[in-house]
Amino acid sequence: MALDPTPALASSGDPRAAALSSLGDLAFFSVLARHASLSAAGRALNVTPPAVTRRLALLEQRLGVRLLNRSTRKLSLTTEGEIYLARADEILSSIRAAEEEVASSRSAPRGLRRINATLGFGRTVIAPLASAFAKRYPEVPAQLQLTDRPVDLVDKAFDLAIRFGELPNTRLSACRLMRNRRFLCASPAYLKQHGAPQTLAGLAAHRCIIHRQNNEAYETWRFARGKKSEFSEVVKLRGALASNDGDVVLGWALDGHGILLRSEWDVRKYLDSGRLQTVLPAYSLPSADLYLYYPSRRNQAARARVFIDYLAENLKA
């Protein structure tokens, strides 16, 4: 059912009627703010663009502020619009969670579960776990999106994300699923031919393999002596070989092309077998622990909470 594009404000003085009107405005603006134009928003709301314009004007008139900057090409949020959208998302999320919590009194959770995960780990670990979970809970369908970069869970409406390393987004809650150290490593063949660096400065004289996940000219590796928590020693490298694919750079290291910075999860079996050896073991690097991120534990639907517990059970820290 489409949202009423031009709701009349509650005139009875009943605060409950006013609250219902405001709730409709929150839902309307949440949809509107995520579309590039009034026509696109109108299609999503199943109303005409003029109806969207009228409702937005009424909302801005009621609040006494401008929420959107409108041009012929696109819509953009004002500062007040960003604040209103953030609060709208919180309130609407709480309402959905309340409804789902009431409905979750059934014996099994139900409803769609949207998950984002890293490419390699998502393929090899999360996808099989999601498959096993789907057999246990067949009424919880899943959408698994694998990306090399983190996504905005709130904006893209994901239930949770599984990523290596801590994310800077303070709006998210997190739990650590698995500890995962980082190492410098190289093949025995490379170290036999070129020797092993004895200092961080010595890295510059070696061929280094870069797992490039951005467009910067240099890769920055941060180190700490021993087990210190401050990684204040920085080395910038161009890299003899670089790729945005983790499996590719690992293969190059195994083939003897140079020194690679990689996480324990990626290289443990090769270190144990001797196909790779650690370099500069006296230094430590920032960890790449595996975290599960979600908008809020309090607002998690039953379907998401059950999956979170399932992952924590199968990937113990």
Protein Blocks (a to p, Z undefined) as FASTA:
>chain_A
ZZdfbbcddfklpaklmmmmmmmmmmmmmmmmmpcbfklmmmmnopafklmmmmmmmmmm
mnopafbdcdfkbccddfklmmmmmmmmmmmmmmmmmmmmmmmmpmbdcdjddddddfkl
mmmmmmmmmmmmmmmmmmlccdddddfbdcdfklnopabdcdehjdfblkbccddfbdcd
ddddddfklmmmnopafbfklmmmpccddddfbfbfbdcddddehjafbdfbccddebja
dcfbfklmmmmmmnopaccdddfklmmmmmmnopaccehklbccddfddcdddfblklpc
fklmmmmmmmmmmmcZZ
